Amino acid sequence: MVLIYNEDTFNERGPALVVYQTAEDGISDTIVPRLKKMQPNFNNIFCIDETEQGLTLTDERIEKILKEKRPRLFIIDPLQAYLGGDVDMHRANQVRPLLAKIGRLAEQYQCAFILIMHMSKMSGTKALYRGLGSIDFAAAARSVLVIASNPDDIDEKIMAHEKSSLAKHGESISFSIDHEKGIVINGTSELTADDILNPVKSGGNRGGSREDAMNLLAGLLSENGYALKGDIEREAQAAGISQRTLQRARQDMELKSILRGFGKDKKGYWILPTADKEDIPEPAVQTVLEYPGTWPPT
């Protein structure tokens, strides 16, 4: 999953400076050989040296290189590796300040940030909820692209536009990876993000893991900080997550259980520990008014 902050207009532009920060592949033995296949101008590509000190999203070196080099694009790969050891990626209150800072830097220095995220393996869930961690990552991004293999052709890769806040959705792009040429664009595709992440298969659903359950809960609770217990259980069942796994995920996330209403109007909610229970509305009470007389009236 690719999250794009602070999109520019979609006009064709000339070469520009790029910062590419990766925690998963070596620069000299992996990244540079891959780039050489596409014949780039290496004078336009930079990275922050992490030999002596690892980088996090709060590191002052990010703004320093933005100020000195004025890149138009900054790539973080993967996002989870740069959150910092004291940040729980499932907690919105810890994620939001980091995203807010990146948003301010993107606007101040007119630089688009691409934050690459790994996705959970949970099937049957909307593509936007498949990113690991809090749904706030996708909620804060102006554009979300999902990249995965075509379920019917593993050699074909699809880049699908799942979210677009500033313009209409773009067409899905088909591409392949050639050992000699690198990335080869094949054209457009009719497949959507949900098509490539949730292909129709025969047989039953695979049981969801506790991490899958935590991602589901993070998505359902992200907007208001709370959700109806019944709605959560139905979504979990549809995703193949057992009640036992769901309850363990709830304990890991320290979710509270709140009841609202009385009698048959009583409803149960799960709420984030950082949310205010007073924000949960009381359910509407159904009142039956008796007609003072015989019915039907004569």
matplotlib code that plots the C-alpha trace (Angstrom):
import matplotlib.pyplot as plt

x = [0.0, 1.3, 0.1, 0.7, 0.6, 0.2, -0.3, 0.6, -1.6, -1.2, 0.8, 3.8, 7.0, 10.7, 13.2, 13.3, 15.2, 14.0, 14.9, 14.5, 14.7, 14.5, 15.0, 14.6, 17.1, 20.8, 21.5, 24.6, 23.8, 20.1, 18.7, 21.4, 21.4, 17.6, 17.8, 20.5, 18.1, 15.9, 18.9, 18.2, 20.2, 21.9, 22.6, 18.9, 18.6, 19.5, 19.1, 19.8, 22.7, 21.5, 24.9, 25.3, 21.8, 18.5, 15.9, 12.3, 9.6, 10.4, 14.1, 15.3, 17.3, 14.1, 13.5, 17.2, 17.4, 14.1, 15.5, 18.9, 18.0, 14.4, 13.3, 9.9, 9.4, 10.3, 9.8, 9.7, 9.9, 8.3, 6.5, 6.4, 10.2, 10.3, 7.7, 10.1, 10.3, 8.0, 5.1, 2.3, 1.1, -2.4, -3.0, -4.5, -3.3, 0.3, 0.1, -1.7, 1.0, 3.6, 1.3, 0.5, 4.2, 4.8, 1.8, 3.2, 6.6, 5.0, 3.1, 5.9, 8.5, 6.1, 7.2, 5.1, 5.6, 5.1, 4.8, 4.9, 3.1, 2.8, -0.7, -2.3, -3.2, -6.8, -9.2, -12.7, -11.9, -12.1, -8.7, -8.5, -8.5, -5.8, -2.8, -1.1, -1.8, -4.2, -6.6, -5.4, -2.5, -5.0, -7.4, -4.7, -3.4, -4.8, -4.3, -3.9, -2.5, -2.6, -0.1, -0.5, -0.3, -3.2, -4.8, -5.0, -1.5, 1.2, 3.7, 1.3, 1.3, -1.6, -1.4, -5.0, -6.2, -8.1, -8.6, -8.4, -9.3, -8.1, -9.0, -11.0, -9.7, -7.1, -7.3, -5.6, -2.2, -0.8, 3.0, 5.5, 9.1, 11.7, 15.0, 16.8, 14.6, 13.2, 9.6, 7.6, 4.2, 1.7, -1.3, -4.4, -6.5, -10.1, -9.1, -9.8, -7.9, -10.6, -10.3, -6.6, -6.7, -9.9, -10.1, -13.0, -11.8, -13.6, -13.7, -14.1, -12.3, -9.0, -9.1, -7.9, -4.9, -4.8, -3.0, -5.8, -8.3, -6.4, -6.3, -10.0, -10.7, -8.4, -10.4, -13.8, -12.9, -10.9, -13.7, -15.4, -13.3, -16.1, -18.3, -21.3, -20.2, -22.7, -21.3, -17.8, -18.7, -20.4, -17.4, -15.1, -17.2, -17.2, -13.4, -13.0, -11.9, -13.1, -14.7, -11.7, -9.2, -11.4, -11.5, -7.7, -7.2, -9.6, -7.5, -4.3, -5.7, -7.1, -10.6, -13.3, -16.9, -19.7, -23.5, -26.0, -29.8, -32.2, -34.1, -34.7, -33.0, -29.7, -26.7, -23.1, -20.1, -16.3, -14.4, -10.7, -9.0, -8.2, -11.8, -14.4, -17.3, -19.5, -19.4, -21.3, -25.0, -27.8, -30.0, -33.4, -36.2, -39.2, -42.4, -45.8, -48.6, -52.0, -55.1, -57.5, -60.6, -61.6, -59.7, -60.6, -62.4, -66.1]
y = [0.0, 3.5, 6.6, 9.9, 13.2, 16.6, 15.7, 18.2, 18.7, 16.0, 17.9, 16.4, 17.7, 17.5, 15.7, 16.6, 15.7, 12.6, 11.4, 7.6, 6.2, 2.4, 0.2, -3.2, -3.2, -2.3, 0.9, -0.3, -4.0, -3.8, -0.3, 1.0, -2.0, -1.8, 1.9, 1.4, -0.7, 2.5, 4.7, 7.5, 10.6, 9.6, 13.3, 13.7, 10.8, 11.2, 9.3, 10.2, 8.2, 5.8, 4.1, 5.6, 6.7, 5.3, 7.6, 8.2, 10.5, 13.0, 13.2, 16.7, 15.4, 15.1, 18.8, 19.5, 17.7, 19.2, 22.7, 22.0, 19.9, 21.0, 17.6, 17.2, 13.7, 11.9, 8.2, 6.3, 2.5, 1.0, 3.5, 1.0, 1.0, 4.8, 5.3, 4.9, 2.2, 4.1, 4.4, 1.8, 1.9, 0.7, 3.7, 6.7, 9.1, 8.1, 8.0, 11.3, 13.7, 12.0, 12.3, 15.9, 16.8, 15.1, 17.0, 20.3, 19.6, 18.5, 21.8, 24.0, 22.6, 21.7, 18.1, 15.0, 12.2, 8.6, 6.4, 2.7, 0.3, -3.4, -4.9, -7.5, -10.9, -10.6, -11.4, -10.2, -6.6, -3.4, -2.5, 0.7, -1.2, -3.6, -1.5, -2.6, -0.4, 2.5, 3.5, 7.0, 6.4, 6.1, 8.7, 11.4, 10.6, 12.5, 9.6, 5.9, 3.4, -0.3, -2.5, -6.3, -9.1, -10.0, -13.0, -14.7, -13.9, -13.6, -12.0, -9.0, -6.3, -3.9, -0.4, 0.6, 4.0, 3.2, 6.8, 10.2, 13.3, 16.0, 14.6, 11.8, 8.3, 7.3, 4.2, 1.0, 0.5, -2.8, -3.4, -6.1, -6.4, -7.3, -8.6, -6.5, -3.4, -3.1, -1.9, -2.2, -0.5, -2.6, -0.2, 0.1, -2.6, -3.0, -4.6, -2.6, -2.6, -4.9, -7.2, -7.8, -8.1, -10.1, -12.5, -14.8, -18.3, -21.6, -23.1, -21.5, -18.5, -18.8, -18.0, -14.4, -13.9, -11.6, -9.0, -9.2, -8.7, -5.7, -4.1, -4.6, -3.0, -0.1, 0.5, 0.3, 2.4, 5.1, 7.5, 8.0, 6.1, 3.6, 1.1, -1.1, -4.5, -6.2, -4.4, -5.4, -9.1, -9.2, -7.7, -10.1, -13.1, -11.9, -11.7, -15.2, -14.0, -16.1, -14.7, -15.9, -14.1, -11.0, -10.9, -11.3, -8.4, -6.3, -7.1, -6.2, -2.9, -2.3, -1.5, -0.6, -2.0, 0.5, -0.1, 2.6, 2.6, 0.4, -2.7, -3.7, -0.4, -1.3, -1.4, -2.4, -0.5, -1.1, 2.1, 3.1, 3.9, 7.4, 8.1, 9.9, 7.6, 10.7, 11.0, 7.7, 8.7, 7.2, 5.0, 6.4, 5.2, 3.9, 5.2, 3.8, 6.3, 4.9, 6.2, 7.6, 5.6, 2.8, 1.9, 2.4, 5.6, 5.6]
z = [0.0, -0.9, 0.9, -0.8, 1.1, -0.4, -4.1, -6.8, -9.8, -12.4, -15.0, -16.8, -15.2, -15.8, -13.6, -10.0, -6.8, -4.8, -1.3, -1.1, 2.5, 2.9, 5.8, 4.1, 1.2, 1.0, -1.0, -2.8, -3.3, -4.1, -4.7, -6.9, -9.2, -9.6, -10.4, -13.0, -15.1, -15.5, -16.3, -13.8, -13.1, -9.8, -9.0, -8.4, -5.9, -2.2, 1.1, 4.7, 6.2, 8.9, 9.5, 13.0, 13.8, 12.7, 11.2, 12.6, 11.4, 14.2, 13.2, 12.5, 9.5, 7.5, 7.5, 7.1, 3.8, 2.7, 3.3, 1.7, -1.3, -2.0, -3.3, -4.9, -3.7, -0.4, -0.2, 3.1, 2.7, 4.8, 7.0, 10.0, 10.2, 10.7, 13.4, 16.3, 19.0, 21.4, 18.9, 18.7, 15.1, 16.2, 18.5, 16.7, 19.4, 18.8, 15.0, 14.4, 15.7, 13.3, 10.3, 11.2, 11.2, 7.8, 6.4, 7.7, 6.1, 2.8, 2.6, 3.8, 1.4, -1.5, -1.4, -2.0, 0.6, -0.4, 2.6, 1.7, 4.0, 4.3, 4.3, 6.5, 5.0, 6.2, 3.3, 2.9, 4.1, 2.2, 0.7, 2.6, 5.9, 4.9, 5.8, 9.0, 12.0, 12.6, 9.9, 10.6, 8.1, 5.2, 6.6, 6.7, 3.2, 0.3, -2.0, -1.5, -4.1, -3.6, -5.4, -5.7, -8.2, -10.5, -8.8, -12.2, -13.4, -10.7, -13.1, -13.7, -11.1, -10.6, -9.1, -8.2, -6.9, -3.8, -2.3, -3.9, -1.9, -4.4, -7.8, -9.4, -9.1, -11.7, -13.8, -12.5, -14.1, -15.2, -15.1, -14.9, -13.6, -16.3, -15.2, -17.8, -18.1, -14.6, -14.5, -17.7, -18.0, -19.8, -19.9, -17.9, -16.1, -15.1, -11.8, -8.6, -5.3, -3.8, -6.9, -6.4, -2.6, -2.2, -5.2, -5.3, -4.3, -3.7, -0.2, 3.1, 4.7, 6.3, 10.0, 10.8, 13.1, 16.1, 14.0, 11.5, 14.2, 15.6, 12.1, 11.7, 15.1, 14.3, 11.1, 12.7, 15.7, 13.8, 12.9, 16.2, 18.7, 19.3, 17.4, 18.1, 19.5, 17.2, 14.1, 15.1, 15.6, 12.2, 10.4, 12.2, 11.2, 7.6, 7.7, 9.1, 12.6, 15.5, 18.6, 20.7, 18.5, 18.4, 22.2, 22.5, 20.1, 22.2, 25.3, 23.5, 22.4, 25.9, 24.5, 27.0, 26.9, 27.4, 27.6, 26.6, 27.0, 29.0, 28.4, 24.8, 23.7, 25.4, 23.1, 23.7, 22.4, 22.2, 22.7, 22.4, 25.7, 24.5, 23.5, 25.6, 26.6, 26.9, 23.0, 22.7, 22.0, 24.0, 21.8, 20.8, 23.0, 21.3, 23.0, 22.4, 22.7, 23.7, 21.9, 24.5, 23.4, 21.2, 18.0, 15.3, 16.2, 15.2]

ax = plt.figure().add_subplot(projection="3d")
ax.plot(x, y, z, "-o")
ax.set_aspect("equal")
plt.show()
